Amino acid sequence: MKFLQKYKLYVQIHKIMKKMRNVSIHLITILLVIVCLIIAPIQIKIAEENNNTTIYVDNDAEAGWYDSTHVKTIQEGIDNSSTGDTVFVYNGSYFETIIIKKSINLIGENKNSTIINGNNSSYPVLEISAEYVKVSDLTIKNSEIGIYLENTSGSNIIDKNIIKGCSKAIYLLDSHKNLITNNTIKDNNIGISLNLSYKNNFFYNNFINNSKHAKENGENIWYGNKTRIGNYWDNYNGFDKNNDGIGDIPYKLPNGKNKDKFPLMNPYYGKVVKDLYYDLELVLKILVIGVVLSIIFLLPIAYYWRKKYFK
C-alpha cells in the first residue's frame, strides 16, 4: 500500500516537472523572440551606419586626387552622396550656393577657415529642404540669406558655424523642431528670421552687431531646456547679481512674444564666462556710511589727543 502511494506521488511529481519544463521552454522561446526583436533593428542601424560614405571636398587638390568620393565643389559632393553620408569640406574658400535635399551631414574642417562665400548672391548660400541634416564648422557669408530652411519638420541641426554679411543670416520658413546652437551670427541685417515656424530651439548662439538680432511670429524656444542656458545678445542690458554668467532678467525678443529666459552675459565659446558684478550705487552708499562711521569713531580719539598733548 505504501509502495503504491509512493508510486502515485512519483507519477504526479513527474507530470508537474514535465509541465514546468514545457512552460520553461515556452518562456525561453518567448524571451529569445523578444531579444531578437530588440537586437535586429540595432544591428540593421549599425550596418547602415557602417555602409555610410564620407565624401571629401577640396577645391585646390592635385588632379589625380579627384574621383566620385573626392570632389572639387561642395554641391558635387552633396549630389554624389546618399542618405546618411557625410560631406567633409577641407579648408578653403568656396564660391557657391548650395542646395541640400537629402539627409546628410555637411561638416567643415575648421569653422574659421572653411568658408562658403555666396559672392553677394540673391540666392541662399545654403538651402535645406530635407530632414535630419546637420551643418557644422563652416563660415557662411555674403548673400541675401545665409542658411535657408524651408518646409522641414524636425531634427535638422545647425551647429558651430559663423554666419555673417547677409541680409538674413538664418531664415526658417514653415520649418519646425530644428536645433540651432553654438553659432556666431554677426554683422547681418537680421540674425534669425522665423516665418510660420514653431518649436525650434536656439541656445549657445552669439548675436553680435546685427541690425536686428531676431524676428519671429511663432512660438519657439530660446534657451536649452536641460542646460537652462540661452544665447549671448550684445544689446542685453540686464545684470548678473549672483555672478553665474547668466543674466537675472530675460531678454525680450523684438517683434515677438518669446523671451530668452537665461541670456548669457558674455559670448559663448565652449563655456559660460562669469563676470564680477557690483552695484555701484550700493558701493557708494557703503563708502559714505564707512566714512561717517569713521568720523564718529575718530572724533573722540582726536579730542582726547588734543586735550592731552596740545594743551
Residue pairs with C-beta under 8 A, 6 or more apart in sequence:
48 84
49 84
51 84
52 82
52 84
52 85
52 86
53 69
53 81
53 82
53 85
53 86
54 69
54 85
54 86
54 87
54 88
55 68
55 69
55 70
55 71
55 77
55 80
55 81
55 85
55 86
55 87
55 88
56 69
56 70
56 71
56 77
56 88
56 90
57 71
57 72
57 73
57 74
57 76
57 77
57 87
57 88
57 89
57 90
57 94
58 65
58 70
58 72
58 89
58 90
58 92
59 72
59 73
59 92
59 93
59 94
60 92
61 70
61 72
66 72
68 80
69 80
71 77
71 80
73 94
73 96
74 87
74 89
74 94
74 96
74 98
74 106
74 116
75 96
75 98
75 99
77 87
77 89
78 87
78 98
78 99
78 100
78 102
78 104
78 106
81 87
81 102
81 104
82 102
83 102
83 103
83 104
84 103
84 104
85 104
85 105
86 104
86 105
86 106
86 107
87 104
87 105
87 106
87 107
88 107
88 108
88 109
89 106
89 107
89 108
89 109
89 114
89 138
90 109
90 114
91 108
91 109
91 110
91 113
91 114
92 113
92 114
92 115
93 115
93 117
94 115
94 116
94 117
95 117
95 118
95 119
96 116
96 117
96 118
96 125
97 118
97 121
97 123
97 124
97 125
97 126
97 127
97 143
98 116
98 125
98 126
98 127
99 127
99 129
100 106
100 126
100 127
100 128
100 129
100 130
100 133
101 129
101 130
102 130
102 133
103 130
103 131
103 132
103 133
104 130
104 133
104 134
105 133
105 134
105 136
106 126
106 133
106 134
106 135
106 136
106 138
107 134
107 136
107 137
108 114
108 136
108 137
108 138
108 139
109 137
110 137
111 136
111 137
111 138
111 139
111 160
111 161
111 162
112 139
112 162
113 139
114 137
114 138
114 139
115 138
115 139
115 140
115 141
116 125
116 126
116 138
116 139
116 140
116 141
117 125
117 141
117 142
118 124
118 125
118 140
118 141
118 142
118 143
118 144
118 146
118 166
119 142
119 143
120 142
120 143
121 142
121 143
121 144
122 143
122 144
123 143
123 144
123 145
124 143
124 144
124 145
124 146
124 147
124 148
124 171
125 140
125 141
125 142
125 143
125 145
125 146
125 147
125 166
126 135
126 140
126 146
126 147
126 148
127 148
127 150
128 135
128 147
128 148
128 149
128 150
128 152
128 156
129 149
129 150
129 151
129 152
130 152
130 156
131 152
131 153
131 154
131 155
131 156
132 155
132 156
133 152
133 156
133 157
134 156
134 157
134 159
135 147
135 156
135 157
135 158
135 159
135 161
136 157
136 158
136 159
136 160
136 161
137 160
137 161
138 161
138 162
139 161
139 162
139 163
139 164
140 146
140 147
140 161
140 162
140 163
140 164
140 166
141 162
141 163
141 164
141 165
141 166
142 165
142 166
143 165
143 166
143 167
144 166
144 167
144 168
145 166
145 167
145 168
145 171
146 163
146 164
146 166
146 168
146 169
146 170
146 171
146 188
147 158
147 161
147 163
147 169
147 170
147 171
148 170
148 171
148 173
149 156
149 170
149 171
149 172
149 173
149 175
149 178
149 197
150 173
150 174
150 175
151 173
151 174
151 175
152 175
152 176
152 178
153 175
153 176
153 177
154 176
154 177
154 178
155 177
155 178
155 179
156 175
156 178
156 179
157 178
157 179
157 181
158 170
158 178
158 179
158 180
158 181
158 183
159 179
159 180
159 181
159 182
159 183
160 182
160 183
161 183
161 184
162 183
162 184
162 186
163 169
163 170
163 183
163 184
163 185
163 186
163 188
164 184
164 185
164 186
164 187
164 188
165 187
165 188
166 188
166 189
167 188
167 189
167 190
168 188
168 189
168 190
168 193
169 185
169 188
169 190
169 191
169 192
169 210
170 180
170 183
170 185
170 191
170 192
170 193
171 193
171 195
172 178
172 192
172 193
172 194
172 195
172 197
172 200
173 195
173 196
173 197
174 195
174 196
174 197
175 197
175 200
176 197
176 198
176 199
176 200
177 198
177 199
177 200
177 201
178 200
178 201
179 200
179 201
180 192
180 200
180 201
180 202
180 205
181 201
181 202
181 203
181 204
181 205
181 224
182 204
182 205
182 268
183 205
183 206
184 205
184 206
184 208
184 267
185 191
185 192
185 205
185 206
185 207
185 208
185 210
185 213
186 206
186 207
186 208
186 209
186 210
187 208
187 209
187 210
188 210
188 211
189 210
189 211
189 212
190 210
190 211
190 212
190 213
190 214
190 215
191 207
191 210
191 212
191 213
191 214
192 202
192 207
192 213
192 214
192 215
192 216
193 214
193 215
193 216
194 200
194 214
194 215
194 216
194 217
194 218
194 220
195 217
196 217
196 218
197 216
197 218
197 220
198 218
198 219
198 220
199 219
199 220
199 221
200 220
200 221
201 220
201 221
201 224
201 225
202 220
202 221
202 222
202 223
202 231
203 222
203 223
203 224
203 227
203 229
203 230
203 231
204 224
204 229
204 231
204 268
205 231
205 232
205 268
206 231
206 232
206 267
206 268
207 213
207 214
207 231
207 232
207 233
207 234
208 232
208 234
208 267
209 234
212 254
213 233
213 235
213 253
213 254
214 253
214 254
214 256
215 254
215 255
215 256
216 253
216 255
216 256
216 258
217 255
217 256
219 257
219 258
220 258
221 258
222 230
222 231
222 251
222 253
222 258
222 259
222 260
222 261
223 229
223 230
223 231
223 260
223 261
223 262
224 230
224 262
228 246
228 261
228 262
229 246
229 262
229 264
229 268
229 272
230 246
230 251
230 260
230 261
230 262
230 263
230 264
231 251
231 260
231 263
231 264
231 268
232 263
232 264
232 265
232 266
232 267
232 268
233 251
233 260
233 263
236 247
236 251
236 263
236 265
238 247
238 248
238 249
238 250
238 251
238 263
239 247
239 248
239 249
239 277
240 246
240 247
240 248
240 265
240 274
240 275
240 277
241 248
241 277
241 279
242 248
242 277
243 274
243 275
243 276
243 277
244 272
244 274
245 264
245 265
245 266
245 272
245 273
245 274
245 275
246 262
246 263
246 264
246 265
246 272
247 262
247 263
247 264
247 265
250 259
250 260
250 261
250 262
250 263
251 259
251 260
251 263
252 259
253 259
253 260
264 272
264 273
265 273
265 274
265 275
266 272
266 273
266 275
267 273
